[in-house]
Amino acid sequence: MSATAQAPLLIRGAAAVLTGLPADEARSDATDLRIAGGTIVETGRDLAPRPGERVLEARGAVVYPGWVNTHHHLFQSLLKGIPAAINATLTPWLKAVPYRHREPFADDAMLRIAARIGLVELMRSGCTTIADHHYLYWPGMGYDPGEVLFDEAAKLGVRFMLLRGGATQSRDVEKSGPAHLQPESLEALLGGVQATARRWHRTGARSMTRVAMAPTTVTVSLKSGEAREVARAARAIGVPLHSHMSETVTYIEHCAATWGKRPLEVVAEQEWLGPDVWYAHLVHLDAAEQRLLAETRTGIAHCPQSNGRLGSGVAPAPALDRRGVRVSLGVDGAASNEAADMLAEAHACWLVHRAHAGAASRARPEGAGEAGADAVTVEQIVRWGTANGAATLGFDGVGTIAVGQAADLAVYDLDDPRFFGLHDPAIGPVVSGGRPRLKWLLCDGRIIVEDDAVPGVDLAQLRADALAAVKRIASMVA
């Protein structure tokens, strides 16, 4: 598997371009994009090809920045739709799915297959940057998951960030279990992040790999008094901080019982807020917590599909955006989101906030009547899923379509009947549902998907590998 070599390109004649930029810059009048050295070097209309340039004819197609997924669990690509938990909320789901199915991932080959499935699925939706929150670490596991994940991402040509998870204490559902359910020591967790950062954490424009310190759930996965030490250790080596937070009301119950405070009040005291911190979910927030996020410039990986699938609720992403909080999109794990791709996430996001706002409307005269259809716009969601995502992860020079920015681009062909009749082709990939044919996906100026195909990936073989892996996993946990 390898991406097409970086060569001069001219994308010509697009029907529409969404830039990922805010407000009046969200759409571009340019139909042509010239790419050289991995960056966008010129935009305009009717640009003439130059010698040695490959021309990509984009007539009728729509161009977006490559999507940036700020929260994923790639290992869960082999745990989709497990019957025992398909109707479970988060806590019983955790017990029935990720914790019950950890042992098969003691085999690095199993993780490799899962990662490949998830990365290819994301790429075919137009995603070029993936942050994976991998938390399967235990004493004596025998291999480095980060090495597997970075290797698979490099083979496919995408930008990749390891959110190095783990825990120093077990949840109740894990206690008294076998070795693969046991926590690491604090020294092992910190040492693992430091070693991973030395190998793969890169700063500067258009970096391809990054690392974050990401204990699974900071209020649960670390022993008392360790959270502040973990935060300081991360900042000492220059990596950001990530964790799950306020996904369900159980977080509120746990923090109230343990500390007598709301979750974000707890993490604030532990130095776990700031512009170098972002949390997945943040569904259940009161007004004071929303203000705290805005004041500290702490970000959110918004995961509307997983939150809906598990019955967790709807995060107040539009309200947070209005306050200036950096809202990004994450698809979460495929075990709680059986269509783990960014287009499906964007489509669900567009719908759920309108429905949620409409559900809060009240009939006149007590209320204002019909409302909600303007809760979020397509341009807003594209910004969340591209520019905001890149800024959240710290990938400089990535996430928007502008001269000087990385040529991370998704070119969608609206050649399916679901897109016929659109008056505004630009919004089709988000509003029409389904997945348009991906003519090209570029990452750092390299073509990594062409006509829906990933170079070097045999989908039939990948399906066969997945079926065999699922069969093996089922036999191991029976």
Secondary structure, DSSP 8 states (H G I E B T S, - for coil): --------EEEE-BSEEE-S--GGGSEES--EEEEETTEEEEEESS----TT-EEEE-BTEEEEE-EEEEEE-GGGGG-TT-GGGTT--HHHHHHHTTTTT-GGGGSHHHHHHHHHHHHHHHHHTTEEEEEEEE----TT--S-HHHHHHHHHHHHT-EEEEEE---SS--TTTTT--GGG----HHHHHHHHHHHHHHH---SBT-SEEEEE--S-TTTSS-TTHHHHHHHHHHHHT--EEEEESSSHHHHHHHHHHHSS-HHHHHHHTT--STTEEEEE--S--HHHHHHHHHHT-EEEE-HHHHHHTT-----HHHHHHHT--EEE----TTS-SS--HHHHHHHHHHHHHHHHHHT---TTTS--S--TTSS-HHHHHHHHTHHHHHHHT-BT-SS-STTSB--EEEEE--SGGGTT-S-GGGHHHHS-S--EEEEEEETTEEEEETTB-TT--HHHHHHHHHHHHHHHHHHH-
